[in-house]
Amino acid sequence: MSETLNDAGEQTADSRRRRKIDRRQGAERRASPNIMRVPPWEEQRTQYLTRLLFWALGLAYFNLGGATHTSAWISLAAFNAVFLLYGAEIAWFMRHAARRLDVRWRWHVTMWIDLLAASFAILADPAVISPGFLVYLMVILGNGMRYGLRLFAEAVVGSLLCALLAIGLRLFDYLDAVSVSAVFFLLFFVIIVLYSYSLTANIDKGRKQLEAERDLDHLTGLLNRRALHERAERLLQNPETGREPLVLLFADLDRFKAVNDNHGHHVGDRVLTEIGRMLVRAVRDTDLVARYGGDEFLLILRDTNLAEAGALAERLQHTLAEWSRRENVDLSFSIGLGQYPDHGTDLKTVIERVDQAMYRSKLERGRGGILQVNQETPA
């Protein structure tokens, strides 16, 4: 084996840190960058229940004051009609969220409806310092804490625009009621928003770090099995990607045990790390790459057919063969291929069938074979 692998156990701390950074960056590319966090149902349900609470408080605030407890802008009847529609909207979207969690447009739409409802309440409120302004803050914090900085920033901008619109429409009312308390109310509001942004940024950074550590294989920096299943299911549930074909490529390293036996596990770890990098370089940023087991790797290729996946499998075998010759090791890939939904109505079934195809290839061919699900003989 070449000097590169023989000296793997003597890598400096600095080089190990660089490899760790490289693995994290590669895994982040596999993890569909720049997407917002998907809160579990419990969090989204809490958000809708909080909306319903504020909706009920809004109705009580205006109606308990009698028929005159609205501004000259909006009658009580008009307010109640709009707020009843708002309550129906909350209930409908709550039911929608219970069925499909990862629907990004719903998060944006419901947030903007909340802002418009708060603005409508401000216009209807005869008081200048309306509780509706605090709803802006709740929208900012609620969306920022759950979905991250992107929606936090959108909520801040939306709140600012809606507040300016409401104040602009009632400008003369506000000019007549300018006071020290009103100025300090606005000042405290701005400070709370800025402070909340700082806290949310730190929370978001820590959450992403914890999710990365939870989702990544510590050796190769690829997705682990649990994270692969989670992200693949998210793809299938997404209305934008759920209808596109997905090809699964299951690759097993042939004779990897001999590397550990002959050269030590530190060299075997180095080999697995290099194989992980090789797989990452071979696919697109939108594909998923995971270390599925000890020396097993699973790739999920988006918007790809079996012929294209077969060509990729051949390139992977050729690349590994060249690398093995350079490093003086005897390694190859046995590969199984399958497609969702042609080879199974759910992801688990397709993975099982692709895994079986890979092992059948190994049994029939010995090593280095490529076999598609339902094929009689390896390619």
DAKA-V365825 format. One record per residue. N is the residue number from 1. RES is the residue in one letter. SS is DSSP state (hx for helix, st for strand, lp for the rest). PSI is psi in whole degrees, -180 to 180 (999 if undefined). NEAR is the number of other ideal C-beta (glycine too) atoms within 10 Angstrom. Layout:
n res ss psi near
N RES SS PSI NEAR
N RES SS PSI NEAR
This chain:
n res ss psi near
1 M lp 149 14
2 S lp 167 10
3 E hx -31 9
4 T hx -45 13
5 L hx -35 20
6 N hx -30 15
7 D lp 12 12
8 A hx -35 19
9 G hx -9 13
10 E hx 19 8
11 Q lp 143 13
12 T lp 162 8
13 A hx -35 7
14 D hx -42 8
15 S hx -34 10
16 R hx -38 10
17 R hx -40 10
18 R hx -40 12
19 R hx -38 15
20 K hx -42 12
21 I hx -43 11
22 D hx -42 14
23 R hx -41 21
24 R hx -43 14
25 Q hx -40 11
26 G hx -40 20
27 A hx -35 23
28 E hx -34 17
29 R hx -36 15
30 R hx -21 26
31 A lp 26 18
32 S lp 79 15
33 P lp 160 8
34 N lp 25 6
35 I lp 151 14
36 M lp 156 16
37 R lp 145 15
38 V lp 103 18
39 P lp 147 19
40 P lp 169 9
41 W hx -37 11
42 E hx -42 8
43 E hx -44 15
44 Q hx -36 21
45 R hx -42 14
46 T hx -39 13
47 Q hx -42 22
48 Y hx -37 18
49 L hx -37 11
50 T hx -39 13
51 R hx -46 25
52 L hx -35 13
53 L hx -47 10
54 F hx -33 22
55 W hx -46 19
56 A hx -41 12
57 L hx -37 12
58 G hx -45 23
59 L hx -42 16
60 A hx -41 10
61 Y hx -43 18
62 F hx -40 21
63 N hx -28 15
64 L lp -17 8
65 G lp -2 12
66 G lp -180 9
67 A lp -18 10
68 T lp 4 7
69 H lp 49 16
70 T lp 163 22
71 S lp 176 17
72 A lp -14 9
73 W lp -41 17
74 I lp 133 16
75 S lp 161 13
76 L hx -39 16
77 A hx -42 10
78 A hx -41 13
79 F hx -48 23
80 N hx -40 15
81 A hx -46 11
82 V hx -41 16
83 F hx -29 20
84 L hx -40 12
85 L hx -39 12
86 Y hx -43 21
87 G hx -40 17
88 A hx -39 10
89 E hx -43 17
90 I hx -47 22
91 A hx -41 14
92 W hx -46 10
93 F hx -31 19
94 M hx -43 17
95 R hx -40 10
96 H hx -42 14
97 A hx -33 20
98 A hx -28 12
99 R hx -37 9
100 R lp 112 12
101 L lp -46 16
102 D lp 75 17
103 V lp 98 18
104 R hx -38 15
105 W hx -31 9
106 R hx -38 15
107 W hx -43 22
108 H hx -45 17
109 V hx -48 13
110 T hx -35 22
111 M hx -45 21
112 W hx -34 15
113 I hx -39 16
114 D hx -45 27
115 L hx -42 23
116 L hx -37 15
117 A hx -42 25
118 A hx -40 26
119 S hx -39 25
120 F hx -40 21
121 A hx -37 25
122 I hx -42 25
123 L hx -32 20
124 A hx -17 25
125 D lp 125 24
126 P lp -21 14
127 A lp 141 13
128 V lp -47 19
129 I lp 86 15
130 S lp 144 20
131 P lp -18 15
132 G hx -29 23
133 F hx -33 21
134 L hx -26 15
135 V hx -37 22
136 Y hx -46 24
137 L hx -41 16
138 M hx -39 15
139 V hx -44 25
140 I hx -51 27
141 L hx -43 18
142 G hx -45 20
143 N hx -38 26
144 G hx -44 25
145 M hx -32 20
146 R hx -40 19
147 Y hx -6 24
148 G lp -175 20
149 L hx -29 15
150 R hx -49 15
151 L hx -28 23
152 F hx -49 23
153 A hx -41 15
154 E hx -39 19
155 A hx -37 26
156 V hx -48 19
157 V hx -44 11
158 G hx -42 22
159 S hx -42 23
160 L hx -45 15
161 L hx -44 12
162 C hx -38 22
163 A hx -42 19
164 L hx -38 11
165 L hx -47 15
166 A hx -44 23
167 I hx -39 18
168 G hx -40 9
169 L hx -30 14
170 R lp 34 19
171 L hx -45 10
172 F hx -34 8
173 D hx -41 16
174 Y hx -36 15
175 L hx -36 9
176 D hx -21 8
177 A lp 15 13
178 V lp 130 10
179 S lp 171 10
180 V hx -41 7
181 S hx -38 11
182 A hx -41 13
183 V hx -44 10
184 F hx -33 10
185 F hx -47 14
186 L hx -41 14
187 L hx -46 10
188 F hx -37 10
189 F hx -46 16
190 V hx -42 10
191 I hx -42 10
192 I hx -41 14
193 V hx -46 19
194 L hx -44 11
195 Y hx -40 10
196 S hx -38 17
197 Y hx -42 17
198 S hx -45 9
199 L hx -43 13
200 T hx -39 19
201 A hx -44 14
202 N hx -42 10
203 I hx -43 14
204 D hx -41 18
205 K hx -46 11
206 G hx -38 10
207 R hx -42 13
208 K hx -38 14
209 Q hx -43 11
210 L hx -40 10
211 E hx -38 13
212 A hx -44 15
213 E hx -34 10
214 R hx -34 10
215 D hx -19 20
216 L st 144 23
217 D lp 126 21
218 H lp -23 10
219 L lp -52 14
220 T lp -19 24
221 G lp 2 25
222 L lp 170 29
223 L st 146 25
224 N lp 179 18
225 R hx -44 15
226 R hx -45 11
227 A hx -36 21
228 L hx -48 24
229 H hx -42 18
230 E hx -46 13
231 R hx -34 18
232 A hx -43 22
233 E hx -35 14
234 R hx -39 16
235 L hx -44 20
236 L hx -31 15
237 Q hx -17 15
238 N lp 125 17
239 P lp -23 11
240 E lp -26 10
241 T lp -11 15
242 G lp -19 12
243 R lp -7 9
244 E lp 151 13
245 P lp 145 15
246 L st 130 24
247 V st 133 28
248 L st 130 26
249 L st 114 28
250 F st 119 29
251 A st 129 26
252 D st 134 22
253 L st 121 21
254 D st 136 20
255 R lp 28 14
256 F hx -32 20
257 K hx -35 12
258 A hx -32 13
259 V hx -46 24
260 N hx -42 16
261 D hx -40 11
262 N hx -29 12
263 H hx -9 18
264 G lp 157 15
265 H hx -27 11
266 H hx -34 14
267 V hx -40 21
268 G hx -39 23
269 D hx -41 16
270 R hx -39 23
271 V hx -46 23
272 L hx -38 21
273 T hx -44 19
274 E hx -38 17
275 I hx -41 24
276 G hx -45 22
277 R hx -38 17
278 M hx -44 14
279 L hx -41 26
280 V hx -42 22
281 R hx -22 9
282 A hx -15 15
283 V lp 179 20
284 R lp 165 10
285 D lp -25 11
286 T lp -12 14
287 D lp 162 22
288 L st 135 23
289 V st 129 26
290 A st 149 28
291 R st 112 24
292 Y lp -28 21
293 G lp -159 12
294 G lp -58 12
295 D lp 30 20
296 E st 140 17
297 F st 141 25
298 L st 128 26
299 L st 135 28
300 I st 115 26
301 L st 120 23
302 R st 146 15
303 D lp 50 13
304 T lp 144 21
305 N lp 173 11
306 L hx -32 20
307 A hx -44 11
308 E hx -38 12
309 A hx -36 23
310 G hx -40 17
311 A hx -39 11
312 L hx -42 20
313 A hx -42 26
314 E hx -38 14
315 R hx -38 11
316 L hx -42 23
317 Q hx -40 18
318 H hx -43 11
319 T hx -43 16
320 L hx -38 22
321 A hx -43 14
322 E hx -43 10
323 W hx -41 15
324 S hx -39 15
325 R hx -41 10
326 R hx -38 10
327 E hx -2 20
328 N lp 46 12
329 V lp 162 20
330 D lp 91 14
331 L lp 150 20
332 S st 170 20
333 F st 134 27
334 S st 129 26
335 I st 136 30
336 G st 144 29
337 L st 141 28
338 G st 165 28
339 Q st 137 21
340 Y st 134 22
341 P st 11 14
342 D lp -34 14
343 H lp 24 21
344 G st 143 18
345 T lp -8 10
346 D lp 162 11
347 L hx -42 19
348 K hx -42 12
349 T hx -43 14
350 V hx -42 24
351 I hx -44 24
352 E hx -42 15
353 R hx -37 20
354 V hx -39 26
355 D hx -44 20
356 Q hx -40 15
357 A hx -39 26
358 M hx -45 27
359 Y hx -33 15
360 R hx -37 19
361 S hx -43 27
362 K hx -40 19
363 L hx -41 12
364 E hx -33 12
365 R hx -23 16
366 G lp -55 12
367 R lp 156 15
368 G lp 21 17
369 G lp 162 24
370 I st 125 24
371 L st 130 28
372 Q st 152 23
373 V lp 135 22
374 N lp -2 10
375 Q lp 148 15
376 E lp -36 7
377 T lp 152 10
378 P lp 154 21
379 A lp 999 14
